[in-house]
């Protein structure tokens, strides 16, 4: 398991730390505590970001179809 800091993950995805904390609260990923810092599993995080991106694309497509 490769860990990355929550703040690094947020910067990489272009979201806030609060967004990542919300994803964890929703059960989408786990935040690990180690050495008084918060970490996420890099693979798990990348999977969540990819899935959320696809959900966003699907929602935008759905909105366009309904708007026609």
C-alpha positions in Angstrom: 0.0 0.0 0.0 1.4 3.4 -1.0 0.2 6.2 1.1 0.0 9.9 0.3 -0.8 12.9 2.5 -4.5 14.0 2.3 -3.2 17.5 1.4 -1.2 16.1 -1.5 -4.1 14.0 -2.7 -6.3 17.1 -2.6 -3.8 19.1 -4.6 -3.4 16.3 -7.2 -7.2 16.0 -7.7 -7.8 19.8 -7.6 -10.2 19.5 -4.7 -10.1 20.7 -1.1 -9.1 18.6 1.9 -12.7 19.0 3.1 -13.8 17.2 -0.1 -11.6 14.3 0.7 -12.8 14.2 4.3 -16.4 14.2 3.0 -15.6 11.3 0.7 -14.2 9.4 3.7 -17.3 10.3 5.7 -19.4 8.8 2.9 -17.4 5.6 3.0 -15.7 6.1 -0.4 -12.2 5.9 1.0 -10.3 5.6 4.3 -8.1 8.1 6.0 -5.2 6.6 7.8 -3.5 8.3 10.8 0.2 7.8 11.0 2.8 10.0 12.7 0.1 12.6 13.5 -0.7 13.1 9.9 -3.6 12.0 7.7 -2.9 9.7 4.7 -4.9 8.0 2.0 -4.0 4.9 0.0 -2.9 6.2 -3.4 -4.6 3.5 -5.4 -7.8 3.7 -3.5 -7.8 7.5 -3.9 -7.1 7.4 -7.6 -10.0 4.9 -8.1 -12.4 7.2 -6.2 -11.3 10.2 -8.2 -11.8 8.3 -11.5 -15.2 7.0 -10.5 -16.4 10.4 -9.4 -15.2 11.8 -12.6 -17.1 9.3 -14.6 -20.2 10.0 -12.5 -19.8 13.7 -13.2 -19.5 13.1 -17.0 -22.6 10.8 -16.9 -24.6 13.5 -14.9 -23.6 16.2 -17.4 -24.6 14.0 -20.3 -27.9 13.2 -18.7 -28.6 16.9 -18.1 -27.9 17.6 -21.8 -30.3 14.9 -22.9 -33.1 16.2 -20.6 -32.4 19.8 -21.8 -33.0 18.9 -25.5 
